Amino acid sequence: QLGIQASSREVKGNKYIVITDYCIQLGKFKDTIIDLAFQLPPNFPQSVSSSIQVKSNPHLYDTSDTVAGIRNINPSPLGTEWRYWSINFQWKPCNTPLTSFLSKIAGVFERA
């Protein structure tokens, strides 16, 4: 009902939701199509992971684009084609957790 294609993937005992062909709606990367993943903690939706995983070619940001206090980009456990973007989502549980989380992710790209 959200118009996204998602699957799950497990890496080293951690479960990830992977969204393919995610279209960035806001910010400097607007209209860029990427694959997006996030780790699904065991107690979701009470908490969310503190990162998103981004797969694009070329990378939107690479590890050399880390700026202290602004963005922290690292290698991803999902593979070399992915980048781990560390983020504090300031998460509060709600009645529509997936919609709310995707909205917060859209805000990440708006501020990228």
C-alpha positions as CSV (number, residue, x, y, z in Angstrom):
1,Q,0.0,0.0,0.0
2,L,3.0,2.3,0.2
3,G,4.0,1.7,-3.4
4,I,7.5,0.2,-2.6
5,Q,9.1,-3.1,-3.4
6,A,10.7,-4.6,-0.3
7,S,12.3,-7.8,0.7
8,S,14.2,-9.0,3.8
9,R,17.8,-10.1,4.0
10,E,19.9,-11.5,6.9
11,V,23.6,-10.7,7.3
12,K,25.6,-12.0,10.3
13,G,22.4,-12.6,12.3
14,N,21.0,-9.1,11.6
15,K,17.7,-8.7,9.6
16,Y,17.5,-6.0,7.0
17,I,14.6,-4.6,5.0
18,V,15.8,-3.8,1.5
19,I,13.8,-1.5,-0.7
20,T,14.7,-1.6,-4.4
21,D,14.3,1.3,-6.8
22,Y,13.6,3.8,-4.1
23,C,13.2,7.3,-5.6
24,I,14.6,10.1,-3.5
25,Q,12.0,12.8,-3.3
26,L,13.8,15.7,-1.7
27,G,17.2,17.5,-1.5
28,K,20.2,17.5,-3.8
29,F,19.7,13.8,-4.8
30,K,16.0,14.4,-5.8
31,D,14.8,12.0,-8.5
32,T,17.8,9.7,-7.9
33,I,16.9,6.0,-7.9
34,I,18.7,3.9,-5.2
35,D,18.4,0.7,-3.2
36,L,17.8,1.5,0.4
37,A,18.1,-0.8,3.4
38,F,17.7,-0.6,7.1
39,Q,18.4,-3.0,9.9
40,L,15.2,-4.2,11.6
41,P,15.9,-4.5,15.4
42,P,14.1,-7.3,17.2
43,N,11.8,-4.8,19.0
44,F,10.7,-2.7,16.0
45,P,8.6,-0.6,16.1
46,Q,9.6,0.3,19.6
47,S,13.0,1.2,18.3
48,V,14.8,1.6,14.9
49,S,18.4,1.2,13.9
50,S,20.7,4.2,13.9
51,S,21.5,4.0,10.2
52,I,20.4,3.5,6.7
53,Q,22.3,1.5,4.0
54,V,22.4,3.1,0.6
55,K,23.3,1.4,-2.7
56,S,23.9,3.6,-5.7
57,N,26.2,3.8,-8.7
58,P,28.1,6.1,-8.3
59,H,27.8,6.3,-4.4
60,L,25.9,9.4,-3.3
61,Y,28.4,9.8,-0.5
62,D,31.5,7.7,0.1
63,T,33.5,7.2,3.3
64,S,35.7,10.1,2.3
65,D,32.6,12.4,2.5
66,T,32.3,12.0,6.2
67,V,32.0,15.4,8.0
68,A,32.1,15.4,11.8
69,G,28.8,16.4,13.3
70,I,27.1,16.4,9.9
71,R,27.3,13.0,8.2
72,N,29.1,9.8,9.0
73,I,29.5,7.4,6.0
74,N,31.1,4.0,6.5
75,P,31.4,0.6,4.7
76,S,28.2,-1.4,5.0
77,P,27.8,-4.9,6.2
78,L,25.6,-5.5,3.1
79,G,28.6,-5.5,0.8
80,T,31.1,-3.2,-1.0
81,E,28.4,-1.7,-3.3
82,W,26.6,-0.4,-0.2
83,R,27.3,2.5,2.2
84,Y,26.3,2.8,5.8
85,W,24.9,6.2,6.7
86,S,24.9,6.7,10.5
87,I,21.8,8.7,11.7
88,N,20.1,9.6,14.9
89,F,16.5,9.3,14.0
90,Q,15.2,10.6,17.4
91,W,12.6,7.8,17.2
92,K,9.3,7.8,19.1
93,P,7.0,4.8,18.7
94,C,3.7,5.6,16.8
95,N,0.7,4.0,15.2
96,T,2.1,4.1,11.7
97,P,5.8,3.0,12.2
98,L,6.8,2.2,8.7
99,T,5.2,5.4,7.2
100,S,6.8,7.4,9.9
101,F,10.2,5.8,9.5
102,L,10.1,6.3,5.7
103,S,9.2,10.0,6.3
104,K,12.3,10.3,8.6
105,I,14.4,8.7,5.9
106,A,13.1,11.3,3.3
107,G,14.2,14.0,5.7
108,V,17.7,12.5,5.8
109,F,17.9,13.0,2.0
110,E,16.4,16.4,2.2
111,R,19.2,17.5,4.5
112,A,22.0,15.5,2.7
